[in-house]
């Protein structure tokens, strides 16, 4: 959609995009948690990281790792591009795949064409429940935070001003959608979770479309992840709320690492090697934030052909916390919010986590172990 087109064309294009996004299935059937687009697109399925000729192979010839070309997947962006994960795999080849949204990544995992994936909490919950606990395990955290409510400051100056306004979320039932619906409920306002209509109009809009929708005035604000939030700010938007302020310790999971249960059972040594690579990647990111930002942006450029502008990545990057901790208690809370919003029935999440290998890697690195909040395998 062009910002230079006439206003009618712009409005119609935005409307069509919004309707398409709204038609996507809910948390129980489709899931773009960190979301960039509603359709899958494999950016690098045929690319493999270089392997040293004399490197020792683990129990699998290759491991297929999926992630989004998104800042909240910085561990994968940097760990893959800079060879930090491949280094730990030795002669086992890392085969990266990128996806534009949760549904396609989960489909690949379920279909056996993906072994390990970086993905948000809502897709993890939904896929686990739909499979009756038989398709995946969450084996690590990756990122926290990076979600903001950005508004048009001419229309909205306080949180109370949201009443009667049009606020976008990436997808019905996705992580940000659930957070906004919960926040609205706690204000005592009413919104129908299916239609998004009520005291606040919740407009489900693809993150790719949101900046144009905001610019055209089709929406008054958006509860979105980075870098979409900073793109809106660059267009004159104002951050009215950072979601981290709503959470204890200002932390909540935005990206997990999941694994196929079949692959975990057959190749635990490969999974351990990948986790060793992600832990070392996270350590490097946190020790070198400026270099890490440059590396992540270079990876985005390589994957999509365009790096983020400094006015977008500079404010977006520090709002995302890179962590090994899956922040399991916050995933549990997010699922409770979805139940409260009547988006899903009470899920059985027992066994969704298997953190044994991660804690083994952390212990070997002299780092504290992390908790599964009582939702781990027995």
Buried (B, 14 or more C-beta within 10 A) or exposed (E): BEEEEEEEEBBEBBEEBBEBBBEBEBBBEBBBBBBBBBEBEBBBBEBBBEBEEEBEBBEBEBBBBBBBBBBBBBBBBBBBBBBBBBBBBBEBBBBBBBBBBBBBBBBBBBEEEBBBBBBBBBBBBBBBBBBEBEBBBBBBBBBBBBBBBBBBEEBBEEEEBBEEBBBBBBBBBBBBBBBBBBBBBEBEBEBEBEEBEBBBBBBBBBBBBBBBBBBBBBBBBBBBBBBBBBBBBBBEBBBBBBBBEBBEEEBBBBBBBBBBBBBBEBBBBBBBBBBBBBBBBBBBBEEEEEEBBBBBBBBBEBBEEEBBEEEBBEBBBEBBBBBBBBBBBBBBBBBBBBBBBEBBEEBEBEBBBBBBBBBBBBEEEEBEBBBBBEBBBE
